[in-house]
Amino acid sequence: MAIGAAGLNFRDVLTALGMRPGEMGVAGSDAAGVVVEVGPEVTGLRAGDRVTGIVGGGFGPLGVADERFLAHIPDGWSDETAASVPVAFLTAYYGLADLAGLQAGEKVLIHAGAGGVGMAAIQLAQHLGAEVFATAGEGKWDTLRSFSLDDEHIASSRSLISPPASRESMWC
């Protein structure tokens, strides 16, 4: 893809500082731009598509990516905006929208809701109009509450005990 913008992520910073154990890899994995060529096995993209995602060599003029790690850039977004979207949001979007086809009015349970992908999934599910239930360790419930989840929509990820009987129907 022709790189229009690249985002700097935490992995890139650790790489630049020599703080990542093992093979360092190439910095600049978050990028956005235009597909210039596709391989014969690629079915979901074509030359000219505007995409963002995980790219090899995002800090250069051209990057190579597996189509599974790319998403179309929403209308109205600049390359800079698209490249700044954390991979956690792309992961959550792929799972909720592309794989699950989550729709307004549906219910979704997000495990580890206070983690990076979990917090992204909560926000995206709410944006899509779904009713969100989430789990987290009790020390992180305030994080879930900050996303407007009430106690009826929160459960412990650290307990094998079922939710209270009044909530069982919501959690089954």
VOGU-3710 file (C-alpha; in Angstrom, 3 decimals, decimal comma):
1> maigaaglnf> 0,000/0,000/0,000  1,069/3,589/-0,541  1,488/4,982/2,951  -0,447/8,175/3,602  0,222/8,339/7,353  1,777/6,189/10,058  0,991/6,091/13,750  3,526/5,736/16,506  2,540/3,055/19,014  4,010/1,833/22,287
11> rdvltalgmr> 5,764/-1,067/20,550  7,524/1,407/18,241  8,757/3,434/21,210  10,106/0,318/22,933  11,782/-0,727/19,680  13,427/2,675/19,218  14,699/2,620/22,815  16,062/-0,920/22,448  13,778/-2,115/25,244  11,952/-4,942/23,437
21> pgemgvagsd> 13,335/-8,395/24,154  14,081/-10,608/21,199  13,855/-9,564/17,585  13,118/-5,856/17,330  11,233/-5,850/14,049  10,460/-2,814/11,938  8,894/0,258/13,523  5,784/1,800/12,020  3,246/-0,997/12,090  0,162/1,259/12,376
31> aagvvvevgp> -0,491/2,899/9,025  -3,116/4,097/6,590  -3,057/4,631/2,871  -4,162/3,317/-0,502  -3,859/-0,235/-1,806  -1,649/-0,190/-4,890  -1,527/-3,905/-5,635  -3,033/-7,156/-4,338  -1,923/-10,755/-4,546  -3,936/-13,485/-6,282
41> evtglragdr> -5,388/-14,844/-3,016  -6,737/-11,449/-1,866  -10,524/-11,277/-2,140  -11,614/-8,388/0,085  -9,430/-5,574/-1,227  -8,575/-4,055/-4,572  -6,195/-1,406/-5,864  -7,475/2,043/-4,928  -9,108/1,016/-1,618  -8,302/3,274/1,348
51> vtgivgggfg> -7,244/1,086/4,277  -5,720/1,198/7,725  -4,223/-1,452/9,958  -1,047/-3,337/10,738  1,526/-2,843/8,019  5,158/-3,858/7,603  7,262/-0,747/7,045  4,658/1,903/7,773  7,263/4,641/8,152  8,259/4,316/4,483
61> plgvaderfl> 6,512/5,234/1,235  5,200/1,691/0,663  4,107/-0,983/3,114  3,170/-4,631/2,826  0,255/-6,095/4,758  -1,815/-9,214/5,097  -5,386/-8,344/4,108  -6,624/-9,878/7,392  -4,884/-7,053/9,282  -6,454/-4,216/7,291
71> ahipdgwsde> -9,778/-2,426/7,484  -11,397/0,030/5,102  -11,106/3,625/6,256  -14,530/5,066/7,128  -15,818/7,859/4,893  -14,741/11,271/6,108  -11,612/10,059/7,900  -8,204/11,370/6,911  -5,209/9,033/6,642  -3,850/10,673/9,802
81> taasvpvafl> -7,012/9,896/11,749  -7,104/6,314/10,487  -3,431/5,688/11,303  -3,957/6,961/14,830  -6,630/4,376/15,664  -5,089/1,885/18,080  -4,960/-1,749/17,022  -7,226/-2,519/19,990  -10,077/-0,688/18,252  -9,458/-2,459/14,947
91> tayygladla> -9,460/-5,790/16,773  -12,701/-4,980/18,579  -14,343/-3,640/15,425  -13,386/-6,731/13,451  -14,829/-9,026/16,118  -18,022/-7,089/16,778  -18,911/-5,680/13,368  -17,262/-7,891/10,764  -17,430/-11,319/12,439  -20,432/-11,020/14,767
101> glqagekvli> -22,445/-8,458/12,800  -23,504/-6,784/16,061  -26,653/-4,693/15,586  -28,494/-2,053/17,587  -30,720/-3,582/20,249  -28,677/-6,765/20,631  -26,927/-7,742/23,859  -23,207/-8,456/24,047  -20,980/-9,726/26,849  -17,430/-8,416/26,789
111> hagaggvgma> -14,955/-10,304/28,935  -11,978/-8,408/30,359  -13,838/-5,170/29,725  -11,211/-3,062/31,516  -8,401/-4,222/29,219  -7,347/-2,441/26,041  -9,430/-4,429/23,550  -12,239/-4,749/26,106  -12,536/-0,986/26,588  -12,481/-0,490/22,830
121> aiqlaqhlga> -15,163/-3,181/22,416  -17,412/-1,548/25,022  -17,216/1,808/23,264  -17,796/0,324/19,822  -20,698/-1,856/21,000  -22,328/1,168/22,631  -21,774/3,171/19,446  -23,472/0,391/17,477  -26,447/0,598/19,853  -25,989/-2,718/21,669
131> evfatagegk> -26,709/-3,337/25,343  -23,321/-4,083/26,893  -22,488/-6,434/29,752  -18,856/-6,707/30,842  -16,587/-8,576/33,202  -13,499/-7,370/35,041  -11,732/-7,855/38,327  -13,609/-6,014/41,072  -10,783/-3,489/41,419  -11,455/-2,388/37,839
141> wdtlrsfsld> -15,224/-1,971/38,045  -14,900/1,811/38,251  -13,337/1,667/34,785  -16,442/-0,133/33,522  -18,682/2,359/35,301  -16,835/5,173/33,502  -18,349/3,752/30,292  -21,843/4,199/31,806  -22,223/0,537/32,758  -24,256/0,099/35,931
151> dehiassrsl> -23,798/-2,709/38,431  -26,489/-4,790/36,704  -24,246/-4,906/33,636  -20,985/-5,748/35,441  -19,738/-9,107/36,768  -16,477/-10,356/38,209  -13,999/-12,001/35,900  -12,281/-13,455/38,965  -15,134/-15,487/40,424  -16,842/-18,728/39,484
161> isppasresm> -19,939/-17,622/41,374  -22,917/-16,779/39,173  -24,422/-13,291/39,198  -27,235/-12,716/41,705  -30,494/-14,514/40,866  -32,084/-11,212/39,888  -29,508/-10,909/37,113  -29,205/-14,538/35,954  -31,511/-14,099/32,983  -29,306/-11,289/31,680
171> wc> -26,120/-13,323/31,966  -27,276/-16,660/30,586
//
